[in-house]
Amino acid sequence: MASALASRETRATTVRLPRPVYEQAKQFVDCEKRNTATFLSLNDFFVTAIQAYVKLYRRRQIDAAFATMAEDSNYQKEASLLAGEFETSDWDALRLGEDRLTEEESSLAIAD
């Protein structure tokens, strides 16, 4: 993990952390150093934690955008029209999938 982080362009910054947060993070990193062969620095820990939070935050933004679509009558109308246009092909795809599954089950039963 450290080599992947080191190969990226970085910016130095100062962050003020509540002491309990710092102590917990340091304790986790120290424990990882003792119990695994993986090198994890305190910096790596914070970078990974921030990346995870940014990913979660982006996901929440995407979810919020989709939530507004659920209340958008124009979107609902368009989605309904599209679903109607693909209804026949959707049923055909489902039937083909079920046929293949049945064939696989039959071949397994014969093999037993």
N, C-alpha and C positions, 0 to 999 in steps of 0.2 A: 504494500500500500504506500509506503513512504517514497519509493522510487517513482511511482505514478504521480504523486503529489509534487515531488521535486522537479519533475520534467515540465511542469506547467509554469507559465509566467505568474509571478506572485506580487502582491503588494503588502508591505508591512503596515500594520496599524496597531493602535493601542485600544484595549478593551478593558473596562472596569467590570469585574465580576463580583457578585456577592460571594463572600468567603465560603459559605457552605457549597455553592455550586463549584467553585474552584477546587475545594477539598475533595468533593465527590469525584470530579473528573480526574484529578491527580491520583486518587486512590484506585480508580478503575484502570488507569494507564499503568500504574505500578504493579497492580495485580496481573494484568495482561503480560507485562514484561517477565514476571516471575513464572507464570504458568504456561507460556507458549513461546515458540521460537520466533514468532512474528514481532518485528520491531514496530512499536507504536509510540510516537512521541505525543506529548500533550498538545502540541500544535496540530498534529495529524488528527487527534481526537476532536478538537474544536472545528477544524476544517470539515471533517466528515459530518459532524453534528449540524453545522450550518448548511451544508449541502443537502442533508436529509430534510431540514426544516424548509429550505427554499423549494425543494421538490414537493413537499406536503402543501405549502402555501400555494404553489402554482396549481396543484391538483384541486384545491379548494376553489380557486378562481375559475377553473374550467367547470367544476361542478355547479358553481353559482350561475355561470352563463347558461348551462344546460337547464338549470332550474327555471330560469326566466323563459326558456323556450316552452316549457310545459304550460305556461300561462299565456303564451302568445297565440291568439286565435288564428292569425294568418299562417303561422308555422304549423299549427295543428291541422288546418285545412289542407295545406300542401302535403304534409306527411300522410294524411288520409288518402289523398289522391294517388300518391306514389305507392302506398301499400296496396291500393286497389289495382293499380297497373301491374304489379308484380305478384298478385295473389296466385294466378295460375302457375307461374314458374316456381313460386315458393312451394306449392303443393306438390308439383312434379319433383322438385329436389328432395322433399321429405320422403315421397314415395320411393324414389331411387335409393336413398339412404337406408330406408327400412328394408328394401329388397336385398341390398348388399349385406346388411346385418343378418337377415334371415339366411342368406347363402352361407355366410361365415359360420353361423351357428350350426347349420346342417353339415358343413364339411368337418367341423369339430366333433360333432356327434358320430359321424362315420369313422373318424380317426380313432375314437375311443373304442 
